[in-house]
């Protein structure tokens, strides 16, 4: 081999070694490493629809990816069912009603709410406007469809007591979540119970009928509504996972409010059964329940001691809870982001 050839070979080997060394260092540097995302299970309270769109948006827009999470979002069969799933650790996160959380903890379920979106109770009895049910008292002698896994079912005894109804004269029929609106409009039941924002649009759009709502809150059932729940063990075992999931989810809900048409299109990616007009109306109605007087000016997700204490009082006065339940064990604001960008639009 000539001197020139030997020199060229040495240069090539040195260059190859340098490149290999750089690639090895690059692969172990944080900026270059491809960290695998963590698989996370999340269970909604209900079907894929407008009021829970924020979770689907967070996934579609990459907010969970940014937090290093691969989130599997599954539909639910009511807040009560979701609470049981999270309590059994069959899912890491759930979307459940605050009244249900309180009732569940009173029954020794180890769950806690880490962020609330619907801080005002949107639960209602819904009837067709042209029916002869003009007041809740008119329900006596008639039937109402409620999914037994739903918050509305757990709150029903409180409504009966708070509005002085004779519960023995009202037939409560278990209805599948997807069948509540059809049951009402076809006359299988004379009333249904659900979140007004989740049921009224279906009646108005699918059946082209007007609906009348009787809010549970008017019967004294004032309670924190839906938020993110986790098993209490996670508070100590994986706080950063909670923090990342909560922040990404809140971003999804805020984006949904700013871009409702896009949010509805994203929901349809999860379920082709979603009717665009209904989902848009659901989404719009849900915004009315984001802020209470006690959470005004606070970031979305943040919860008020006073609102939770009212929830506990309703559980004890109307919901049959007899244990020494304390509001402080039902929630924490530790994982809610505090930056101004997370404060939602305020009611006028």
N, C-alpha and C positions, 0 to 999 in steps of 0.2 A: 504494500500500500504506500502511495506517495505521501510526502510530508503534508501536502495540501489536503489530501483525502483524510488523513488521520486527524488533522486539525478540525475539519468539517464535522467529522464523526463525534469528536469530543464536544464541540459546540452544540450539536444536536442532542447529545445525551444530557449535557448540563441543562439545556433549555427544557427538555422533556421532564427532567427531574424537578425543575422549578415549577413547571405548570402542574405537575402531579401534586407537589407540595402545596401549591396555592389552592387546588381543588379540595385537598384534604382539609385544610384549614377552613375553607369556605363552607364546607359541609357541616362543620361543627360550630360555626359562628351563628348566633341568634338571627342575624340578618339574612342568612342564607338557608338556614335549616327549615325544612318543611314539617312543622309540628302537626301531628295528626289531631283532628278535631275530636272533641269528647262527645260521645253519643249520649243524648239526653232524651228522656221520655216526658211528654207533657200531655195531660188530658184536659180537654175543654169541659165546660159544664153542660154543653148542649151540642147541637149540630153545627156545622160550619155556617156562620151567618154574620150579618152586620155587626152586632154587638161584641163579638169576639174576634173581629177582623184583625185587630192589632197584632195578634200572634202570627197569623199567616203572613201579614205584611212584613213583620220583623224577619221572618224566614226568607221570604221572597226578595227583599231588598238587601239581604246580606248582613243584617245587624247581628244575628246570631253567629254567623261566620266570623265577623270581626271580634266577637267574644270568644272564639275558639270552640264553638258549640255546633254540633250537628243535631238539631232538634226534630224529633219525631212527634208531630202534633196529631193527636187522635180525638175524634168526637166523643162526647159524653152522653150520659143518660140522666142528667140532673145533678145539681150540686151535691146532694146527699150521696149519690153513687160515686162521684169524683172524690169526695172527702174520704170515703172508705178505701178507695184505691190508693190514695196518697198515704193514708194511715197505715196501710198494709205494705207500703213501699213498693207496690207494683208499678208506680210511676213516681218520678222525682218531683214533678211540679203538677199543680192542678189549678183550675180556675173555678172558684167556688164562692158561694154566698156567705156573708159574715154571720148571719143568723144560724146557718147550718154549721159553721165553724164553732160557734159558741155552744150549740146543742151537742155537737160531736165531742168537744172537749169535756163537757159536763158528763158525757158517757165514757170518759177515759180514753178517747182517741187522742193520740199524740201528734196533733197538727197545729200549725200557727200560720197566720196571714202575714206576708212580708211586703205586700203592696196592694193597694185597693184602687180600682178604676171607677167602679160605680159606687160612689160614697153616699148616694141617696137611693133609698129603696124604690125600685121601679116595678115592684110586684103588684099585680092587679087581678081582679075578677073581670073577665071580658065577656060581654054578651052582644048579640046583634041589636042594633039600635031600634029596629022595628019590632023587637020582642016585647012581651008584657012585663019584663023585669025592669022596673024603673028605679028601684032601690034594692039594696042588698037583702032587705027583709023579704022581698018578692022571690028570693031563691028558695024559700021554704016550700016544700012540696015538689021541688024540681031536682034535676041532676046537674052535677058539675064534673067536668073531666080534668083530672090532675095527674101528672106522672108521679108515681110514688117515690121516685128517686130525686125529685125536684125540691128546691127550697120552698116553693109555694105549698107543697104538701106538708112540710114541717111547720110552716107558719100558719096553716089553715086553722088549727085549734085556737090560735091567738086571735084570728079574725072573728071566729065564731063568738069568742068570749068578749072581745073588744067592742063588737057591734051588736051584742045582745041577740044573737041569732039562736034558733033552736036547731042545733046540729043534727038531732035525731030525725028532723024532717027534711034534711038535705042529703041526697044520695051522692056520695063521692065515688067516681068511677076512675080506675086506673087507665090512663091513656098513654100510649107510646108517644115519645116526644114528636115524632114526625106526623102523628095522627091527630094532634090536638085541634088544629085549625079545621081540617076536614070534618072532625067529629062535630064541631060547632056549626059549621055552615050547612051540613047535611041533616042537622036536627037530631043526631044521636045523643047529644047532650044539649042542655039549654044554656050552659055557661062553661067557660074554661078558666083556669087560673094559670098565669104565666107572667113573664116580664112584658109589660105593655109594649116596649120597644121591639120585642121579639115576636109578638103574636098579632098585634093590631095591623101591621102592614100586610101580613098574609091574608087576613080577613078582607081588608080593603081592596087589595090588588087581585088575589086569586078568585075571590067570590064576587067582587064588585059590589060589596055591601058595606054599609057604615057600621062601626062598632061603638059600643059604650063601655067605658072602663070605670071600675070602682077600685081606687087605690087602697092597698092594704094599709098604707100609712094613715088613711082617714079613719081606720079602726084602731089606731094607736100602735100599729106595728111599725115603729120607726127603727130602722136597723141599717147598719153598714151592709152594702150589697157585695157585688163580686170583686174578688181580688185573687192574687196569686198565693197559693198555699203550698207549704212544704211539711215534711215530717220534722218534728222538733230536733231530732238527732242531727239534721243537716246544719243547724245553726252553729254548732261547734265543729262538726266534721268537715264541712265544705262551705265556709262562708263566702269565699271568692266565687264559687260557682253560682251561688244565689245572687250575689252582687251583679255578676255579668249577665245572668238571665234577666233579672229585673230591669236593668238599665236598657238592654236591647229591646225588651218587650214594651217598655214605656215609649221608646223611640218609635216603635211600630204603631202604637196607638195615636201618638201625636201626628205621625205622617198620615195616618188614615183620615184624621180630621182635616188636614190641609189638602189632601188629594182623595176625596171620597170616591170619585169615579174609578181611579186606578185601584183603590182598595177593593172595590166590588169586583173588578176584573181579576184581582189576585184571589179573592175567595173562590171564584169560579174555577180556578186552577185546581182547587182542592175538592170541589164537588160540582159537577156539571148540572146537578139538580137545582142549584141556586138560581133563583129568578132575579135578574138584575134590578128590576124596579123595586122588588120587595127588599132586597138586601140594602139598596141605597136608602130607602125609607127607614129601615131598622137602624142603620148607621146614624142617620140624622137624629132620630129620636133618642138614641143612646147618649148623645152628647149632653142632653139636659140633666143627666144623672151623675156627671163627673164631679161637680162641686157642691158642697154644702156650706152653710154659713160658717161652720167651724173649720173648714178646709180652704176657705177663700185665700187666694194669694200664695198657696203652697204648691209644691211640685205635684204633678200627677203621681199617684201612688201613696203619697203621704196620708196618714190617718190621724184622726183626732181622738184624744182620750175621751172627750165628752160624747162623741158619737158612739164610741164603743161602750161606754157606760150606759147609754140609752139602750143599746142593743141588749146588754145583759139584763137591764131592768124589764124589758119586754119579755125576754126569755123566762124570767122569774115570775112576772105578773101574769103572763098569758100562755107561755110555752111549756109550763109544767116542770121547769128546772128547779130543783130544790137543793142542789148542792151549793156550797159557798163559792160559786164561780166569781172570779175576779177578771175585770176587763183587761188588766195588764198582761195576763198570760195568753191572750188571744191574738196579739199582734205585736209587731215591732217595725219601727221606721228605720232601723239600722242600715238597711240595704237600699233605701230609696235615694237616688241622686239628688243633690241639693242645688245644682246650678240653675240659674234663671231660665235657661233654655227649656227646662223641663216643666215649667209652670204653664198650665193650659190656659186658653182664653177664658175669661171670667164671665159669668152671667151678667146681663145688663140689668 
